[in-house]
Amino acid sequence: MPLFGSNYNGPSEVHYLFIDGGAFRGRIQNLCNKYFGGASVGIDFAKVRRNYTKVFYYDALPVREDGETEQAYEAKLKPLRDILESAANVDGVHVYEGDARRRRRRGLEQKKVDVMLTVDMLTHAFRRNMHKATLLSGDNDFKPLLDALVQDGMFVSLLYPPDETSKELMQAADARWPLSMSVIEGFLLEDSRPLFDTPKRTMHHQPTNTGNNISNWTQNGLHHGLHKLNSEFLVTQVQNPNNTFHISHKNLDLLKYFCKESLKIDVP
């Protein structure tokens, strides 16, 4: 008798996501520290898994430092353990732990995690358990892994932290896209979204009040403008004679970064 019964049909395309947890957490925290006042946001791993058959999440818990009290060590571990537990509670998400030890010149260095991730990706590819694989990481040490997978015929995508990933790693993948603010925003728990205060995006019928004009430019055949409207800065993109796309935020630096990273709009 078949294990799943005669009516069982598996997915037509199996796509696995492998997450370097240190890179994932680091990217989110770097953005929060730079633009959102150091806010601590929560990840909804059901949203992370949404476009994948399975997700494999690898992360490292730091070892206890010399002289560090048990209470201080447990307090340091709690946020990491909360992330691991929330990930492990989602169907189709599998969590694997290593540890992180301090090296004199390199700071905290993950142990076991990179090896586990590499072995698992190669094993799933060798066994043909998946049709496609995506790696979330910016660590150039994974370039030989991507090279091996691509050469073996696996279609490999890279989800990478912008400005933190080498061209060599990006070029090793078949496809690549940045772990942008928009992507991260789509992974957040609902109560964390207000803390991750990204620019608002709206469509307006022309004409509409855009405040004081600061500059204008043309990019890819579309007309853009930078404006100041009350307490907010506003970037406009004229998409046709009747509609204009607006992107607005009070923080001009954040607005420029978001436009470039998430929308490919270069604001002068």
C-alpha positions as CSV (number, residue, x, y, z in Angstrom):
1,M,0.0,0.0,0.0
2,P,1.5,3.4,-0.9
3,L,2.7,5.4,2.1
4,F,0.4,8.4,1.4
5,G,-2.4,6.6,-0.4
6,S,-3.1,6.6,-4.1
7,N,-4.5,10.1,-4.2
8,Y,-1.4,11.8,-2.8
9,N,0.1,14.5,-5.1
10,G,3.3,16.3,-4.1
11,P,4.1,19.8,-5.0
12,S,4.8,20.4,-8.7
13,E,8.0,22.4,-7.9
14,V,10.0,22.0,-4.7
15,H,11.8,25.1,-3.6
16,Y,13.9,25.2,-0.4
17,L,15.1,28.3,1.4
18,F,18.3,28.1,3.5
19,I,18.8,31.0,5.9
20,D,22.1,32.1,7.5
21,G,20.5,33.4,10.7
22,G,23.4,35.6,11.6
23,A,23.1,37.5,8.3
24,F,19.3,37.7,8.5
25,R,19.3,39.1,12.0
26,G,22.2,41.3,11.4
27,R,20.7,42.9,8.3
28,I,17.4,43.7,10.2
29,Q,19.2,45.0,13.2
30,N,21.5,47.2,11.2
31,L,18.5,48.9,9.5
32,C,16.7,49.3,12.8
33,N,19.8,50.9,14.4
34,K,20.4,53.2,11.5
35,Y,16.9,54.3,10.6
36,F,14.4,53.2,13.3
37,G,15.9,54.2,16.6
38,G,17.2,50.7,17.4
39,A,13.7,49.2,17.5
40,S,13.5,45.4,18.1
41,V,11.1,43.9,15.6
42,G,9.6,40.4,15.4
43,I,9.7,38.0,12.4
44,D,6.7,36.0,11.3
45,F,8.3,32.9,9.9
46,A,5.0,31.8,8.4
47,K,5.4,34.8,6.1
48,V,9.0,33.9,5.4
49,R,8.0,30.3,4.4
50,R,5.1,31.5,2.3
51,N,6.8,31.1,-1.1
52,Y,8.9,28.0,-0.2
53,T,8.2,24.3,0.2
54,K,10.5,24.2,3.3
55,V,12.7,26.6,5.1
56,F,15.9,25.6,6.9
57,Y,17.1,28.2,9.5
58,Y,20.7,28.0,10.9
59,D,21.9,30.2,13.8
60,A,24.5,30.3,16.5
61,L,24.1,30.9,20.2
62,P,27.1,32.8,21.7
63,V,29.1,30.9,24.4
64,R,29.3,32.3,27.9
65,E,32.1,34.8,28.3
66,D,34.7,34.6,31.1
67,G,33.4,36.4,34.1
68,E,29.9,36.6,32.7
69,T,27.2,35.8,35.3
70,E,24.6,33.1,34.6
71,Q,21.8,35.7,34.8
72,A,23.5,38.0,32.3
73,Y,24.2,35.1,30.0
74,E,20.6,33.9,30.0
75,A,19.4,37.4,29.4
76,K,21.7,37.7,26.4
77,L,20.4,34.4,25.0
78,K,16.7,35.1,25.5
79,P,16.1,37.2,22.3
80,L,17.9,34.6,20.2
81,R,16.1,31.7,21.7
82,D,12.8,33.4,21.2
83,I,13.6,33.7,17.5
84,L,14.6,30.1,17.2
85,E,11.5,29.0,19.0
86,S,9.1,31.1,16.9
87,A,10.8,29.7,13.7
88,A,10.6,26.1,14.9
89,N,6.9,26.4,15.7
90,V,6.0,27.1,12.1
91,D,5.1,24.1,9.9
92,G,7.8,23.5,7.3
93,V,10.5,25.5,9.1
94,H,13.4,23.6,10.5
95,V,15.9,25.1,13.0
96,Y,19.5,24.0,13.5
97,E,21.8,25.5,16.1
98,G,25.6,26.0,16.3
99,D,27.5,28.2,18.7
100,A,29.6,31.3,18.3
101,R,33.0,31.7,19.9
102,R,35.1,34.8,20.2
103,R,38.3,35.0,18.1
104,R,40.9,37.6,19.0
105,R,41.0,39.3,15.6
106,R,37.6,38.4,14.1
107,G,35.2,38.9,17.0
108,L,32.3,36.5,17.2
109,E,32.6,33.7,14.7
110,Q,29.9,31.1,14.0
111,K,30.9,27.5,14.4
112,K,29.1,24.5,12.9
113,V,26.4,26.7,11.4
114,D,28.2,27.2,8.0
115,V,29.2,23.6,7.8
116,M,25.6,22.4,8.6
117,L,24.1,24.7,6.0
118,T,26.6,23.7,3.4
119,V,26.2,19.9,4.0
120,D,22.4,20.2,4.0
121,M,22.2,22.1,0.7
122,L,24.6,19.7,-1.0
123,T,22.7,16.7,0.4
124,H,19.3,17.9,-0.7
125,A,20.7,18.8,-4.1
126,F,22.5,15.4,-4.5
127,R,19.3,13.5,-3.5
128,R,17.2,15.7,-5.9
129,N,14.8,16.5,-3.0
130,M,14.3,20.0,-4.5
131,H,14.1,21.7,-7.9
132,K,15.3,25.1,-6.7
133,A,17.3,26.4,-3.8
134,T,17.6,29.9,-2.3
135,L,20.3,30.9,0.1
136,L,19.8,33.9,2.3
137,S,23.3,35.1,3.2
138,G,26.0,37.7,2.4
139,D,28.9,35.5,3.5
140,N,31.5,35.1,0.7
141,D,32.6,31.8,2.3
142,F,29.4,30.3,0.6
143,K,30.7,31.0,-2.9
144,P,32.2,27.5,-3.4
145,L,28.9,26.1,-2.3
146,L,27.0,28.0,-4.9
147,D,29.5,27.1,-7.5
148,A,29.2,23.4,-6.7
149,L,25.4,23.5,-6.8
150,V,25.2,25.5,-10.1
151,Q,27.7,23.1,-11.7
152,D,25.6,20.2,-10.5
153,G,22.6,21.6,-12.4
154,M,20.7,23.0,-9.4
155,F,19.0,26.4,-10.0
156,V,20.2,28.6,-7.1
157,S,19.0,32.0,-6.0
158,L,20.7,34.4,-3.6
159,L,18.8,36.7,-1.2
160,Y,21.5,39.0,0.0
161,P,22.1,42.0,2.3
162,P,22.8,45.0,0.1
163,D,26.1,46.8,0.6
164,E,27.3,43.8,2.7
165,T,27.7,41.2,-0.1
166,S,30.6,40.7,-2.6
167,K,30.0,40.7,-6.3
168,E,31.7,37.3,-6.5
169,L,29.0,35.7,-4.3
170,M,26.2,37.5,-6.2
171,Q,27.6,36.4,-9.5
172,A,27.9,32.8,-8.4
173,A,24.1,32.4,-8.1
174,D,21.7,31.9,-11.1
175,A,19.5,34.7,-9.8
176,R,19.9,37.2,-7.0
177,W,17.8,39.9,-5.3
178,P,18.5,42.2,-2.3
179,L,17.1,41.6,1.2
180,S,15.6,45.1,0.9
181,M,13.4,47.0,3.4
182,S,10.4,46.1,1.3
183,V,11.2,42.4,1.6
184,I,11.9,42.6,5.3
185,E,8.7,44.6,5.9
186,G,6.8,41.6,4.3
187,F,8.3,39.3,6.9
188,L,7.4,41.2,10.0
189,L,4.8,40.4,12.7
190,E,1.9,42.9,12.4
191,D,2.7,44.6,15.7
192,S,6.3,45.2,14.5
193,R,5.4,46.9,11.2
194,P,4.7,50.3,12.8
195,L,8.2,50.2,14.4
196,F,9.8,49.5,11.0
197,D,8.6,52.8,9.7
198,T,9.3,52.6,5.9
199,P,8.2,55.3,3.5
200,K,4.5,55.4,2.4
201,R,3.7,54.6,-1.2
202,T,0.6,55.9,-2.8
203,M,-0.9,56.6,-6.2
204,H,-2.4,60.0,-6.9
205,H,-4.4,61.4,-9.8
206,Q,-2.8,64.5,-11.3
207,P,-2.8,67.3,-10.4
208,T,-2.2,67.1,-6.7
209,N,-0.4,69.2,-4.1
210,T,3.3,68.2,-3.8
211,G,4.5,71.2,-1.8
212,N,7.7,73.0,-2.5
213,N,9.8,71.5,-5.3
214,I,13.5,70.8,-4.5
215,S,14.7,69.1,-7.7
216,N,13.6,67.3,-10.8
217,W,15.2,64.6,-13.0
218,T,14.4,61.9,-15.5
219,Q,15.3,58.2,-15.0
220,N,14.4,55.3,-17.4
221,G,12.1,57.6,-19.3
222,L,10.0,58.6,-16.2
223,H,9.9,62.1,-14.7
224,H,10.7,62.4,-11.0
225,G,10.7,65.1,-8.5
226,L,11.8,65.7,-4.9
227,H,9.5,67.9,-2.8
228,K,8.9,69.1,0.7
229,L,5.3,68.9,1.8
230,N,4.7,70.2,5.4
231,S,6.9,68.0,7.6
232,E,7.5,65.3,5.0
233,F,9.8,64.9,2.0
234,L,8.1,63.5,-1.1
235,V,9.5,61.7,-4.2
236,T,7.2,61.6,-7.2
237,Q,7.3,59.5,-10.3
238,V,5.0,60.5,-13.2
239,Q,3.8,57.1,-14.6
240,N,1.3,58.5,-17.1
241,P,-0.6,61.8,-17.8
242,N,-3.2,60.9,-15.2
243,N,-1.3,59.2,-12.3
244,T,1.7,60.0,-10.2
245,F,3.4,57.6,-7.8
246,H,4.3,59.2,-4.4
247,I,6.9,58.0,-1.8
248,S,7.0,60.0,1.4
249,H,8.8,60.1,4.7
250,K,10.0,62.7,7.3
251,N,13.6,61.3,7.2
252,L,15.2,62.4,3.9
253,D,18.1,60.0,4.2
254,L,15.8,57.1,4.8
255,L,13.6,58.2,1.9
256,K,16.6,58.3,-0.5
257,Y,17.9,54.9,0.7
258,F,14.5,53.3,0.4
259,C,14.0,54.7,-3.1
260,K,17.3,53.4,-4.3
261,E,17.3,50.0,-2.6
262,S,13.7,49.0,-3.0
263,L,12.4,51.0,-6.0
264,K,15.6,51.5,-8.0
265,I,15.0,55.3,-8.0
266,D,18.2,57.4,-7.6
267,V,17.3,60.6,-5.7
268,P,19.9,63.3,-6.2
